[in-house]
Amino acid sequence: MLIMAIDSVVARQRVEDLDAAVPFYEKLTGSTATRFAFAGVNLASVGPFLLFAGPDEAVQRVAGVAATLAVSNLDTAVEEAEAGGAEIVMPIQPTPNGRRAVLRHPHGGVFEYVGP
């Protein structure tokens, strides 16, 4: 039985123009965007949304993930998900905002897990 907890879910949204999209999501959420770049993609975290833009080749690596799942213990979450039948697509690695792993759940969904 899995015992890990998902602390929050972040919806991912590709946008053509990050500068044009951010003000809408800031007003919608009442949050200020945090911008960063990762693997050739420009991103903005705004409340429960992760907006991203960039060249097709770079964006395709990000676009195939349905959502980002924040967990309090990344190592445990990955171990428990794998024990439950998930496949590790990308093992745990450092990012500008912590650590991440990408897993394919047993029923096909691909999710990014982030945490300390």
N, CA, C and O atoms as CSV, one atom per row, in Angstrom:
chain,resi,resn,atom,element,x,y,z
A,1,MET,N,N,0.845,-1.181,0.000
A,1,MET,CA,C,0.000,0.000,0.000
A,1,MET,C,C,0.893,1.248,0.000
A,1,MET,O,O,1.848,1.337,0.771
A,2,LEU,N,N,0.576,2.192,-0.857
A,2,LEU,CA,C,1.338,3.441,-0.928
A,2,LEU,C,C,0.943,4.349,0.228
A,2,LEU,O,O,-0.239,4.479,0.544
A,3,ILE,N,N,1.945,4.986,0.867
A,3,ILE,CA,C,1.650,5.866,1.989
A,3,ILE,C,C,2.146,7.299,1.761
A,3,ILE,O,O,1.984,8.154,2.632
A,4,MET,N,N,2.740,7.564,0.611
A,4,MET,CA,C,3.227,8.921,0.357
A,4,MET,C,C,2.054,9.877,0.184
A,4,MET,O,O,0.949,9.472,-0.177
A,5,ALA,N,N,2.315,11.140,0.447
A,5,ALA,CA,C,1.293,12.166,0.278
A,5,ALA,C,C,1.750,13.154,-0.787
A,5,ALA,O,O,2.922,13.524,-0.854
A,6,ILE,N,N,0.813,13.565,-1.607
A,6,ILE,CA,C,1.081,14.615,-2.587
A,6,ILE,C,C,0.638,15.923,-1.945
A,6,ILE,O,O,-0.532,16.081,-1.594
A,7,ASP,N,N,1.572,16.861,-1.790
A,7,ASP,CA,C,1.282,18.119,-1.113
A,7,ASP,C,C,0.529,19.106,-1.996
A,7,ASP,O,O,-0.318,19.856,-1.512
A,8,SER,N,N,0.837,19.108,-3.289
A,8,SER,CA,C,0.133,19.996,-4.218
A,8,SER,C,C,0.332,19.502,-5.646
A,8,SER,O,O,1.253,18.741,-5.942
A,9,VAL,N,N,-0.551,19.955,-6.509
A,9,VAL,CA,C,-0.480,19.621,-7.929
A,9,VAL,C,C,-0.376,20.925,-8.711
A,9,VAL,O,O,-1.132,21.865,-8.467
A,10,VAL,N,N,0.567,20.975,-9.653
A,10,VAL,CA,C,0.765,22.162,-10.470
A,10,VAL,C,C,0.352,21.824,-11.899
A,10,VAL,O,O,0.872,20.884,-12.499
A,11,ALA,N,N,-0.587,22.600,-12.436
A,11,ALA,CA,C,-1.030,22.424,-13.813
A,11,ALA,C,C,-0.010,23.047,-14.749
A,11,ALA,O,O,0.460,24.161,-14.516
A,12,ARG,N,N,0.330,22.328,-15.805
A,12,ARG,CA,C,1.316,22.813,-16.780
A,12,ARG,C,C,0.589,23.359,-18.000
A,12,ARG,O,O,-0.392,22.780,-18.467
A,13,GLN,N,N,1.088,24.484,-18.511
A,13,GLN,CA,C,0.456,25.098,-19.681
A,13,GLN,C,C,1.518,25.682,-20.600
A,13,GLN,O,O,2.266,26.576,-20.205
A,14,ARG,N,N,1.581,25.174,-21.829
A,14,ARG,CA,C,2.470,25.780,-22.820
A,14,ARG,C,C,1.817,27.047,-23.337
A,14,ARG,O,O,0.617,27.071,-23.611
A,15,VAL,N,N,2.612,28.099,-23.469
A,15,VAL,CA,C,2.138,29.364,-24.026
A,15,VAL,C,C,3.104,29.798,-25.114
A,15,VAL,O,O,4.293,29.481,-25.062
A,16,GLU,N,N,2.600,30.509,-26.081
A,16,GLU,CA,C,3.454,30.995,-27.169
A,16,GLU,C,C,4.325,32.159,-26.715
A,16,GLU,O,O,5.490,32.258,-27.099
A,17,ASP,N,N,3.748,33.049,-25.884
A,17,ASP,CA,C,4.447,34.260,-25.455
A,17,ASP,C,C,4.341,34.354,-23.933
A,17,ASP,O,O,3.306,34.754,-23.400
A,18,LEU,N,N,5.407,33.988,-23.245
A,18,LEU,CA,C,5.405,33.963,-21.786
A,18,LEU,C,C,5.149,35.357,-21.212
A,18,LEU,O,O,4.396,35.504,-20.249
A,19,ASP,N,N,5.777,36.386,-21.805
A,19,ASP,CA,C,5.593,37.750,-21.304
A,19,ASP,C,C,4.134,38.195,-21.407
A,19,ASP,O,O,3.646,38.914,-20.536
A,20,ALA,N,N,3.445,37.779,-22.449
A,20,ALA,CA,C,2.036,38.151,-22.622
A,20,ALA,C,C,1.124,37.346,-21.700
A,20,ALA,O,O,0.096,37.855,-21.252
A,21,ALA,N,N,1.485,36.097,-21.412
A,21,ALA,CA,C,0.626,35.223,-20.614
A,21,ALA,C,C,0.707,35.483,-19.119
A,21,ALA,O,O,-0.295,35.364,-18.413
A,22,VAL,N,N,1.890,35.836,-18.630
A,22,VAL,CA,C,2.088,35.972,-17.182
A,22,VAL,C,C,1.102,36.936,-16.521
A,22,VAL,O,O,0.539,36.576,-15.487
A,23,PRO,N,N,0.858,38.134,-17.048
A,23,PRO,CA,C,-0.069,39.045,-16.365
A,23,PRO,C,C,-1.474,38.451,-16.173
A,23,PRO,O,O,-2.098,38.677,-15.137
A,24,PHE,N,N,-1.969,37.704,-17.150
A,24,PHE,CA,C,-3.286,37.074,-17.016
A,24,PHE,C,C,-3.291,36.128,-15.820
A,24,PHE,O,O,-4.199,36.187,-14.991
A,25,TYR,N,N,-2.282,35.253,-15.723
A,25,TYR,CA,C,-2.240,34.260,-14.649
A,25,TYR,C,C,-1.955,34.906,-13.296
A,25,TYR,O,O,-2.433,34.414,-12.274
A,26,GLU,N,N,-1.186,35.997,-13.264
A,26,GLU,CA,C,-0.980,36.718,-12.010
A,26,GLU,C,C,-2.301,37.299,-11.505
A,26,GLU,O,O,-2.605,37.212,-10.315
A,27,LYS,N,N,-3.082,37.888,-12.406
A,27,LYS,CA,C,-4.373,38.455,-12.013
A,27,LYS,C,C,-5.342,37.342,-11.610
A,27,LYS,O,O,-6.073,37.480,-10.629
A,28,LEU,N,N,-5.348,36.255,-12.355
A,28,LEU,CA,C,-6.243,35.125,-12.074
A,28,LEU,C,C,-5.981,34.530,-10.697
A,28,LEU,O,O,-6.918,34.192,-9.973
A,29,THR,N,N,-4.710,34.402,-10.336
A,29,THR,CA,C,-4.347,33.711,-9.097
A,29,THR,C,C,-4.045,34.631,-7.930
A,29,THR,O,O,-4.020,34.189,-6.781
A,30,GLY,N,N,-3.812,35.931,-8.216
A,30,GLY,CA,C,-3.403,36.841,-7.159
A,30,GLY,C,C,-1.976,36.596,-6.704
A,30,GLY,O,O,-1.583,37.040,-5.625
A,31,SER,N,N,-1.194,35.891,-7.520
A,31,SER,CA,C,0.193,35.551,-7.202
A,31,SER,C,C,1.146,36.260,-8.148
A,31,SER,O,O,0.784,36.601,-9.274
A,32,THR,N,N,2.364,36.476,-7.680
A,32,THR,CA,C,3.414,37.029,-8.510
A,32,THR,C,C,4.205,35.889,-9.128
A,32,THR,O,O,4.556,34.932,-8.437
A,33,ALA,N,N,4.486,35.978,-10.400
A,33,ALA,CA,C,5.216,34.927,-11.110
A,33,ALA,C,C,6.661,34.857,-10.660
A,33,ALA,O,O,7.300,35.876,-10.398
A,34,THR,N,N,7.158,33.647,-10.578
A,34,THR,CA,C,8.581,33.390,-10.389
A,34,THR,C,C,9.074,32.809,-11.694
A,34,THR,O,O,8.606,31.753,-12.119
A,35,ARG,N,N,10.010,33.480,-12.337
A,35,ARG,CA,C,10.499,33.047,-13.647
A,35,ARG,C,C,11.846,32.362,-13.517
A,35,ARG,O,O,12.668,32.717,-12.672
A,36,PHE,N,N,12.056,31.363,-14.382
A,36,PHE,CA,C,13.336,30.671,-14.424
A,36,PHE,C,C,13.457,29.944,-15.752
A,36,PHE,O,O,12.482,29.808,-16.490
A,37,ALA,N,N,14.646,29.484,-16.042
A,37,ALA,CA,C,14.889,28.715,-17.269
A,37,ALA,C,C,15.421,27.342,-16.874
A,37,ALA,O,O,16.129,27.196,-15.877
A,38,PHE,N,N,15.066,26.339,-17.676
A,38,PHE,CA,C,15.538,24.983,-17.427
A,38,PHE,C,C,15.561,24.232,-18.748
A,38,PHE,O,O,14.557,24.182,-19.457
A,39,ALA,N,N,16.691,23.657,-19.073
A,39,ALA,CA,C,16.842,22.808,-20.265
A,39,ALA,C,C,16.358,23.491,-21.541
A,39,ALA,O,O,15.716,22.855,-22.378
A,40,GLY,N,N,16.659,24.779,-21.697
A,40,GLY,CA,C,16.298,25.499,-22.911
A,40,GLY,C,C,14.871,25.983,-22.966
A,40,GLY,O,O,14.414,26.450,-24.009
A,41,VAL,N,N,14.144,25.879,-21.840
A,41,VAL,CA,C,12.742,26.299,-21.777
A,41,VAL,C,C,12.643,27.451,-20.776
A,41,VAL,O,O,13.257,27.404,-19.711
A,42,ASN,N,N,11.872,28.479,-21.119
A,42,ASN,CA,C,11.585,29.574,-20.197
A,42,ASN,C,C,10.290,29.249,-19.474
A,42,ASN,O,O,9.287,28.900,-20.097
A,43,LEU,N,N,10.322,29.367,-18.143
A,43,LEU,CA,C,9.175,28.980,-17.331
A,43,LEU,C,C,8.775,30.092,-16.384
A,43,LEU,O,O,9.581,30.955,-16.037
A,44,ALA,N,N,7.509,30.056,-15.969
A,44,ALA,CA,C,7.010,30.965,-14.942
A,44,ALA,C,C,6.057,30.174,-14.055
A,44,ALA,O,O,5.086,29.586,-14.532
A,45,SER,N,N,6.347,30.170,-12.772
A,45,SER,CA,C,5.468,29.546,-11.793
A,45,SER,C,C,4.557,30.644,-11.257
A,45,SER,O,O,5.024,31.640,-10.705
A,46,VAL,N,N,3.236,30.447,-11.430
A,46,VAL,CA,C,2.253,31.445,-10.997
A,46,VAL,C,C,1.132,30.709,-10.275
A,46,VAL,O,O,0.298,30.065,-10.911
A,47,GLY,N,N,1.112,30.802,-8.956
A,47,GLY,CA,C,0.107,30.065,-8.191
A,47,GLY,C,C,0.189,28.588,-8.536
A,47,GLY,O,O,1.273,28.007,-8.475
A,48,PRO,N,N,-0.941,27.956,-8.902
A,48,PRO,CA,C,-0.931,26.528,-9.213
A,48,PRO,C,C,-0.594,26.214,-10.677
A,48,PRO,O,O,-0.802,25.089,-11.130
A,49,PHE,N,N,-0.079,27.197,-11.412
A,49,PHE,CA,C,0.238,27.006,-12.823
A,49,PHE,C,C,1.739,27.077,-13.075
A,49,PHE,O,O,2.452,27.859,-12.445
A,50,LEU,N,N,2.201,26.259,-13.995
A,50,LEU,CA,C,3.571,26.337,-14.501
A,50,LEU,C,C,3.448,26.612,-15.995
A,50,LEU,O,O,3.082,25.729,-16.771
A,51,LEU,N,N,3.754,27.836,-16.388
A,51,LEU,CA,C,3.699,28.238,-17.789
A,51,LEU,C,C,5.067,28.012,-18.398
A,51,LEU,O,O,6.086,28.219,-17.738
A,52,PHE,N,N,5.099,27.591,-19.648
A,52,PHE,CA,C,6.400,27.386,-20.286
A,52,PHE,C,C,6.339,27.720,-21.758
A,52,PHE,O,O,5.305,27.562,-22.407
A,53,ALA,N,N,7.478,28.191,-22.281
A,53,ALA,CA,C,7.581,28.587,-23.679
A,53,ALA,C,C,9.019,28.357,-24.137
A,53,ALA,O,O,9.955,28.355,-23.338
A,54,GLY,N,N,9.162,28.168,-25.428
A,54,GLY,CA,C,10.487,27.996,-25.990
A,54,GLY,C,C,10.421,27.274,-27.312
A,54,GLY,O,O,9.336,27.013,-27.830
A,55,PRO,N,N,11.574,26.951,-27.861
A,55,PRO,CA,C,11.623,26.241,-29.137
A,55,PRO,C,C,10.965,24.862,-29.023
A,55,PRO,O,O,11.048,24.215,-27.980
A,56,ASP,N,N,10.318,24.423,-30.092
A,56,ASP,CA,C,9.590,23.147,-30.076
A,56,ASP,C,C,10.424,21.988,-29.535
A,56,ASP,O,O,9.937,21.201,-28.724
A,57,GLU,N,N,11.667,21.880,-29.973
A,57,GLU,CA,C,12.501,20.756,-29.550
A,57,GLU,C,C,12.673,20.729,-28.027
A,57,GLU,O,O,12.565,19.668,-27.411
A,58,ALA,N,N,12.936,21.877,-27.427
A,58,ALA,CA,C,13.119,21.950,-25.978
A,58,ALA,C,C,11.795,21.759,-25.247
A,58,ALA,O,O,11.743,21.057,-24.238
A,59,VAL,N,N,10.740,22.368,-25.737
A,59,VAL,CA,C,9.434,22.317,-25.087
A,59,VAL,C,C,8.854,20.902,-25.100
A,59,VAL,O,O,8.138,20.530,-24.170
A,60,GLN,N,N,9.141,20.119,-26.113
A,60,GLN,CA,C,8.596,18.760,-26.189
A,60,GLN,C,C,9.004,17.922,-24.983
A,60,GLN,O,O,8.255,17.042,-24.559
A,61,ARG,N,N,10.186,18.187,-24.427
A,61,ARG,CA,C,10.626,17.447,-23.235
A,61,ARG,C,C,9.758,17.793,-22.024
A,61,ARG,O,O,9.605,16.970,-21.122
A,62,VAL,N,N,9.198,18.979,-21.994
A,62,VAL,CA,C,8.369,19.427,-20.878
A,62,VAL,C,C,6.901,19.125,-21.128
A,62,VAL,O,O,6.171,18.792,-20.195
A,63,ALA,N,N,6.458,19.237,-22.378
A,63,ALA,CA,C,5.041,19.140,-22.716
A,63,ALA,C,C,4.452,17.750,-22.508
A,63,ALA,O,O,3.237,17.628,-22.353
A,64,GLY,N,N,5.257,16.712,-22.499
A,64,GLY,CA,C,4.737,15.359,-22.355
A,64,GLY,C,C,4.358,14.985,-20.939
A,64,GLY,O,O,3.901,13.868,-20.698
A,65,VAL,N,N,4.537,15.895,-19.997
A,65,VAL,CA,C,4.222,15.630,-18.597
A,65,VAL,C,C,2.881,16.273,-18.257
A,65,VAL,O,O,2.673,17.459,-18.513
A,66,ALA,N,N,1.968,15.482,-17.677
A,66,ALA,CA,C,0.606,15.958,-17.428
A,66,ALA,C,C,0.540,17.016,-16.327
A,66,ALA,O,O,-0.207,17.988,-16.449
A,67,ALA,N,N,1.311,16.838,-15.256
A,67,ALA,CA,C,1.272,17.765,-14.125
A,67,ALA,C,C,2.512,17.558,-13.275
A,67,ALA,O,O,3.223,16.562,-13.415
A,68,THR,N,N,2.757,18.510,-12.399
A,68,THR,CA,C,3.843,18.410,-11.443
A,68,THR,C,C,3.242,18.126,-10.071
A,68,THR,O,O,2.323,18.814,-9.629
A,69,LEU,N,N,3.770,17.110,-9.407
A,69,LEU,CA,C,3.280,16.708,-8.089
A,69,LEU,C,C,4.350,17.050,-7.052
A,69,LEU,O,O,5.446,16.492,-7.093
A,70,ALA,N,N,4.050,17.948,-6.134
A,70,ALA,CA,C,4.996,18.317,-5.080
A,70,ALA,C,C,4.821,17.360,-3.907
A,70,ALA,O,O,3.707,17.128,-3.437
A,71,VAL,N,N,5.935,16.811,-3.447
A,71,VAL,CA,C,5.917,15.861,-2.335
A,71,VAL,C,C,6.926,16.306,-1.281
A,71,VAL,O,O,7.890,17.003,-1.597
A,72,SER,N,N,6.710,15.909,-0.048
A,72,SER,CA,C,7.607,16.332,1.027
A,72,SER,C,C,8.878,15.489,1.088
A,72,SER,O,O,9.884,15.934,1.641
A,73,ASN,N,N,8.849,14.282,0.529
A,73,ASN,CA,C,10.031,13.427,0.514
A,73,ASN,C,C,10.120,12.767,-0.854
A,73,ASN,O,O,9.460,11.760,-1.109
A,74,LEU,N,N,10.931,13.333,-1.727
A,74,LEU,CA,C,11.019,12.857,-3.110
A,74,LEU,C,C,11.529,11.423,-3.192
A,74,LEU,O,O,11.000,10.619,-3.958
A,75,ASP,N,N,12.547,11.102,-2.412
A,75,ASP,CA,C,13.101,9.743,-2.462
A,75,ASP,C,C,12.034,8.702,-2.125
A,75,ASP,O,O,11.887,7.707,-2.835
A,76,THR,N,N,11.293,8.933,-1.045
A,76,THR,CA,C,10.243,7.999,-0.632
A,76,THR,C,C,9.129,7.931,-1.665
A,76,THR,O,O,8.639,6.847,-1.983
A,77,ALA,N,N,8.727,9.088,-2.192
A,77,ALA,CA,C,7.644,9.114,-3.175
A,77,ALA,C,C,8.003,8.300,-4.412
A,77,ALA,O,O,7.181,7.532,-4.913
A,78,VAL,N,N,9.227,8.464,-4.906
A,78,VAL,CA,C,9.653,7.716,-6.090
A,78,VAL,C,C,9.719,6.221,-5.786
A,78,VAL,O,O,9.264,5.403,-6.586
A,79,GLU,N,N,10.280,5.866,-4.641
A,79,GLU,CA,C,10.366,4.454,-4.260
A,79,GLU,C,C,8.980,3.822,-4.164
A,79,GLU,O,O,8.762,2.723,-4.674
A,80,GLU,N,N,8.049,4.509,-3.517
A,80,GLU,CA,C,6.706,3.967,-3.331
A,80,GLU,C,C,5.934,3.902,-4.643
A,80,GLU,O,O,5.199,2.945,-4.885
A,81,ALA,N,N,6.097,4.906,-5.482
A,81,ALA,CA,C,5.423,4.872,-6.782
A,81,ALA,C,C,5.952,3.724,-7.626
A,81,ALA,O,O,5.184,3.010,-8.271
A,82,GLU,N,N,7.267,3.551,-7.618
A,82,GLU,CA,C,7.865,2.450,-8.375
A,82,GLU,C,C,7.395,1.097,-7.829
A,82,GLU,O,O,7.105,0.184,-8.602
A,83,ALA,N,N,7.320,0.966,-6.515
A,83,ALA,CA,C,6.835,-0.277,-5.907
A,83,ALA,C,C,5.379,-0.542,-6.285
A,83,ALA,O,O,4.945,-1.693,-6.342
A,84,GLY,N,N,4.633,0.528,-6.541
A,84,GLY,CA,C,3.236,0.393,-6.931
A,84,GLY,C,C,3.032,0.178,-8.425
A,84,GLY,O,O,1.895,0.078,-8.884
A,85,GLY,N,N,4.122,0.105,-9.190
A,85,GLY,CA,C,4.010,-0.178,-10.611
A,85,GLY,C,C,4.393,0.955,-11.537
A,85,GLY,O,O,4.318,0.795,-12.755
A,86,ALA,N,N,4.807,2.109,-10.997
A,86,ALA,CA,C,5.224,3.216,-11.853
A,86,ALA,C,C,6.598,2.921,-12.447
A,86,ALA,O,O,7.406,2.203,-11.859
A,87,GLU,N,N,6.840,3.490,-13.622
A,87,GLU,CA,C,8.123,3.345,-14.316
A,87,GLU,C,C,8.874,4.667,-14.234
A,87,GLU,O,O,8.300,5.727,-14.483
A,88,ILE,N,N,10.142,4.607,-13.889
A,88,ILE,CA,C,10.955,5.821,-13.826
A,88,ILE,C,C,11.363,6.194,-15.247
A,88,ILE,O,O,12.091,5.456,-15.910
A,89,VAL,N,N,10.888,7.339,-15.701
A,89,VAL,CA,C,11.242,7.866,-17.017
A,89,VAL,C,C,12.530,8.659,-16.910
A,89,VAL,O,O,13.398,8.566,-17.778
A,90,MET,N,N,12.659,9.448,-15.831
A,90,MET,CA,C,13.861,10.222,-15.559
A,90,MET,C,C,14.134,10.123,-14.063
A,90,MET,O,O,13.293,10.519,-13.256
A,91,PRO,N,N,15.295,9.604,-13.683
A,91,PRO,CA,C,15.590,9.471,-12.254
A,91,PRO,C,C,15.735,10.827,-11.578
A,91,PRO,O,O,15.810,11.864,-12.236
A,92,ILE,N,N,15.773,10.796,-10.273
A,92,ILE,CA,C,15.916,12.026,-9.484
A,92,ILE,C,C,17.169,12.783,-9.914
A,92,ILE,O,O,18.250,12.211,-10.061
A,93,GLN,N,N,16.988,14.093,-10.112
A,93,GLN,CA,C,18.100,14.958,-10.503
A,93,GLN,C,C,17.872,16.348,-9.946
A,93,GLN,O,O,16.732,16.722,-9.672
A,94,PRO,N,N,18.941,17.130,-9.772
A,94,PRO,CA,C,18.787,18.498,-9.267
A,94,PRO,C,C,18.214,19.423,-10.339
A,94,PRO,O,O,18.415,19.206,-11.534
A,95,THR,N,N,17.502,20.449,-9.897
A,95,THR,CA,C,16.959,21.490,-10.776
A,95,THR,C,C,17.221,22.840,-10.114
A,95,THR,O,O,17.714,22.885,-8.987
A,96,PRO,N,N,16.901,23.937,-10.796
A,96,PRO,CA,C,17.081,25.256,-10.164
A,96,PRO,C,C,16.216,25.440,-8.912
A,96,PRO,O,O,16.513,26.296,-8.079
A,97,ASN,N,N,15.142,24.640,-8.772
A,97,ASN,CA,C,14.195,24.816,-7.669
A,97,ASN,C,C,14.126,23.620,-6.729
A,97,ASN,O,O,13.123,23.466,-6.032
A,98,GLY,N,N,15.128,22.780,-6.680
A,98,GLY,CA,C,15.078,21.593,-5.826
A,98,GLY,C,C,15.503,20.366,-6.605
A,98,GLY,O,O,16.506,20.390,-7.319
A,99,ARG,N,N,14.741,19.294,-6.467
A,99,ARG,CA,C,15.032,18.065,-7.207
A,99,ARG,C,C,13.755,17.576,-7.872
A,99,ARG,O,O,12.650,17.920,-7.452
A,100,ARG,N,N,13.923,16.763,-8.921
A,100,ARG,CA,C,12.761,16.260,-9.665
A,100,ARG,C,C,13.030,14.867,-10.192
A,100,ARG,O,O,14.178,14.447,-10.335
A,101,ALA,N,N,11.953,14.160,-10.477
A,101,ALA,CA,C,11.984,12.877,-11.178
A,101,ALA,C,C,10.727,12.835,-12.027
A,101,ALA,O,O,9.738,13.494,-11.704
A,102,VAL,N,N,10.753,12.066,-13.108
A,102,VAL,CA,C,9.582,11.914,-13.960
A,102,VAL,C,C,9.224,10.433,-13.972
A,102,VAL,O,O,10.077,9.577,-14.209
A,103,LEU,N,N,7.950,10.143,-13.714
A,103,LEU,CA,C,7.483,8.764,-13.655
A,103,LEU,C,C,6.259,8.567,-14.536
A,103,LEU,O,O,5.427,9.463,-14.675
A,104,ARG,N,N,6.159,7.389,-15.126
A,104,ARG,CA,C,4.961,6.993,-15.863
A,104,ARG,C,C,4.164,6.088,-14.933
A,104,ARG,O,O,4.637,5.024,-14.532
A,105,HIS,N,N,2.970,6.511,-14.598
A,105,HIS,CA,C,2.123,5.720,-13.714
A,105,HIS,C,C,1.655,4.457,-14.428
A,105,HIS,O,O,1.657,4.416,-15.658
A,106,PRO,N,N,1.256,3.430,-13.686
A,106,PRO,CA,C,0.900,2.148,-14.297
A,106,PRO,C,C,-0.234,2.235,-15.315
A,106,PRO,O,O,-0.400,1.338,-16.141
A,107,HIS,N,N,-1.015,3.313,-15.255
A,107,HIS,CA,C,-2.146,3.445,-16.179
A,107,HIS,C,C,-1.858,4.427,-17.304
A,107,HIS,O,O,-2.763,4.817,-18.042
A,108,GLY,N,N,-0.577,4.833,-17.435
A,108,GLY,CA,C,-0.153,5.603,-18.595
A,108,GLY,C,C,0.193,7.057,-18.390
A,108,GLY,O,O,0.947,7.607,-19.193
A,109,GLY,N,N,-0.313,7.715,-17.360
A,109,GLY,CA,C,-0.029,9.134,-17.151
A,109,GLY,C,C,1.429,9.369,-16.790
A,109,GLY,O,O,2.024,8.584,-16.051
A,110,VAL,N,N,2.004,10.448,-17.310
A,110,VAL,CA,C,3.390,10.811,-17.010
A,110,VAL,C,C,3.365,12.063,-16.142
A,110,VAL,O,O,2.753,13.071,-16.496
A,111,PHE,N,N,4.048,11.980,-14.988
A,111,PHE,CA,C,4.030,13.057,-14.008
A,111,PHE,C,C,5.435,13.385,-13.535
A,111,PHE,O,O,6.281,12.503,-13.388
A,112,GLU,N,N,5.668,14.664,-13.301
A,112,GLU,CA,C,6.908,15.121,-12.689
A,112,GLU,C,C,6.671,15.178,-11.190
A,112,GLU,O,O,5.673,15.740,-10.736
A,113,TYR,N,N,7.578,14.604,-10.426
A,113,TYR,CA,C,7.553,14.686,-8.971
A,113,TYR,C,C,8.660,15.656,-8.571
A,113,TYR,O,O,9.783,15.551,-9.064
A,114,VAL,N,N,8.350,16.603,-7.679
A,114,VAL,CA,C,9.363,17.542,-7.201
A,114,VAL,C,C,9.351,17.562,-5.676
A,114,VAL,O,O,8.317,17.365,-5.038
A,115,GLY,N,N,10.523,17.804,-5.117
A,115,GLY,CA,C,10.616,17.895,-3.669
A,115,GLY,C,C,12.060,17.952,-3.229
A,115,GLY,O,O,12.988,17.912,-4.037
A,116,PRO,N,N,12.218,18.045,-1.937
A,116,PRO,CA,C,13.575,18.101,-1.388
A,116,PRO,C,C,14.259,16.746,-1.451
A,116,PRO,O,O,15.408,16.614,-1.030
